Amino acid sequence: MKRREFITLLGGAAVTWPLTARAQQAAMPVIGFLDPRSADAISERLRGFRQGLKETGYIEGENVAIVYRFAENRNDRLTELATDLVRRQVAVIATAGDDVPSIVKAATTTIPIVFIVAQDPVRIGLVASLARPGGNVTGINFFASELVAKRLELLRELVPRAARIAILINPANAASADLAVKEIEDAARAMRLQIQVHNASSGREISTAFADIVRERPDALVVGSDPFFSSRRVQLVTLATRHGIPASFPNRESTEIGGLMSYGANVVDAWRQSGAYVGRILKGAKPADLPVVQSTKFELVINAQTATMLGLTVPDKLLVAADEVIE
């Protein structure tokens, strides 16, 4: 081969290699991720999601890409963001929050959807049944709303003098709020407790609700399970601490930053399971054939330092039952 021909051939190869690399990159599957909160608010949960993906052989940036869309607590943007992901023709859409999956489901009947919800997905119309979801939707159910009665019971054990309990709910998430109120009212009636319901759908309304709570002087507070409240956990914990109100939260993140106690499903593990389901779908599984996973890991976390500050003694029974006691 002549030297000039060799150089020409080599130059042609140099042009071809980048094109091949770009073609391989273009073939990388793309996951759409939609959440009503901000990236910072769910950073720990996102690590769980990525862990689930990794368990099924997918690593973000290496062999899978993720397009994130966060509503920043503006639920009016969810439809627009869901439509954008559908327009991008992502391979699968992962969502979290009780109101989000139905919005995504309305936007597409073909792209697989993997949800994480606190409510019964059959009752709210996401799937036909837990065992055989049908359609293009499946996911994880972590029972946050149904556990409110247990949370009330545990709070009463930690604050035995409690007779009047305030509950904070987000009326913007109407279905979840109504269920939470019914659950806690039924439980309170059985325990002969008085319930005061307070509403909040914004940071300002949380401050207003706490002003009312302080004025009414309940013995304790139960914060409802809601994506918005999880994103405002710093504000909620700060206000409860400032006013000396024993408060129960649905997730451990609130207890880790100073909340008194939390009881609920291990949410990070639920997100890991969601990531694993997304990975299985990328490998060819169909949502209709993947049963809805119901969380089996529940955890009680108590902040002993906060209990001491509030003048409470944590009973030995709760110390033994707790999955973690933060000193």
MOBEL-V532673 format. One record per residue. RES is the residue in one small letter. PHI is phi in whole degrees, -180 to 180 (NA if undefined). Layout:
# MOBEL-V532673
res->{RES	RES}
phi->{PHI	PHI}
This chain:
# MOBEL-V532673
res->{m	k	r	r	e	f	i	t	l	l	g	g	a	a	v	t	w	p	l	t	a	r	a	q	q	a	a	m	p	v	i	g	f	l	d	p	r	s	a	d	a	i	s	e	r	l	r	g	f	r	q	g	l	k	e	t	g	y	i	e	g	e	n	v	a	i	v	y	r	f	a	e	n	r	n	d	r	l	t	e	l	a	t	d	l	v	r	r	q	v	a	v	i	a	t	a	g	d	d	v	p	s	i	v	k	a	a	t	t	t	i	p	i	v	f	i	v	a	q	d	p	v	r	i	g	l	v	a	s	l	a	r	p	g	g	n	v	t	g	i	n	f	f	a	s	e	l	v	a	k	r	l	e	l	l	r	e	l	v	p	r	a	a	r	i	a	i	l	i	n	p	a	n	a	a	s	a	d	l	a	v	k	e	i	e	d	a	a	r	a	m	r	l	q	i	q	v	h	n	a	s	s	g	r	e	i	s	t	a	f	a	d	i	v	r	e	r	p	d	a	l	v	v	g	s	d	p	f	f	s	s	r	r	v	q	l	v	t	l	a	t	r	h	g	i	p	a	s	f	p	n	r	e	s	t	e	i	g	g	l	m	s	y	g	a	n	v	v	d	a	w	r	q	s	g	a	y	v	g	r	i	l	k	g	a	k	p	a	d	l	p	v	v	q	s	t	k	f	e	l	v	i	n	a	q	t	a	t	m	l	g	l	t	v	p	d	k	l	l	v	a	a	d	e	v	i	e}
phi->{NA	-71	-60	-65	-64	-64	-65	-63	-64	-64	-64	-64	-65	-63	-74	-71	-58	-61	-64	-64	-62	-67	-64	-66	-65	-66	-80	-63	-63	-119	-99	-96	-126	-124	-141	-75	-99	-108	-62	-64	-68	-124	-59	-67	-69	-63	-64	-63	-60	-66	-64	-62	-61	-62	-64	-102	97	-116	-124	-58	89	-103	-134	-154	-115	-126	-100	-94	-134	-118	-83	54	64	-111	-63	-68	-93	-61	-62	-61	-69	-64	-62	-63	-65	-65	-63	-77	56	-66	-75	-159	-117	-103	-136	-145	107	-63	-87	-75	-57	-66	-69	-68	-61	-71	-86	-154	-110	-116	-73	-61	-125	-118	-106	-129	-131	-90	-90	-67	-67	-74	-63	-94	81	-81	-135	-73	-158	-69	-73	-133	-59	74	64	-112	-128	-156	163	-121	-118	-113	57	-66	-67	-68	-93	-62	-65	-66	-63	-65	-62	-67	-64	-65	-67	-80	-123	-63	-80	-63	-125	-121	-119	-90	-127	-108	-130	-107	-67	-66	-100	-58	-62	-67	-64	-62	-66	-62	-63	-62	-61	-74	-67	-63	-67	-65	-63	-67	-97	59	-111	-95	-116	-118	-94	-126	-110	-159	-128	-152	-60	-65	-69	-62	-62	-66	-62	-67	-61	-68	-63	-63	-67	-82	53	-72	-84	-164	-134	-114	-89	-67	-81	-163	-55	-64	-65	-65	-75	-108	-63	-64	-63	-64	-65	-61	-68	-63	-68	-58	-98	64	-103	-63	-129	-109	-119	-85	-138	-68	-57	-69	-69	-64	-102	123	-65	-67	-157	-147	-145	172	-66	-73	-67	-62	-68	-62	-69	-62	-64	-62	-60	-65	-66	-61	-61	-65	-68	-62	-84	121	-67	-103	-53	-61	-100	-103	-59	-65	-87	-106	-58	-118	-99	-119	-138	-106	-123	-124	-96	-65	-65	-67	-59	-62	-61	-86	76	-106	-107	-75	-61	-56	-58	-75	-61	-73	-77	-65	-75	-153	-117	-87	-90}
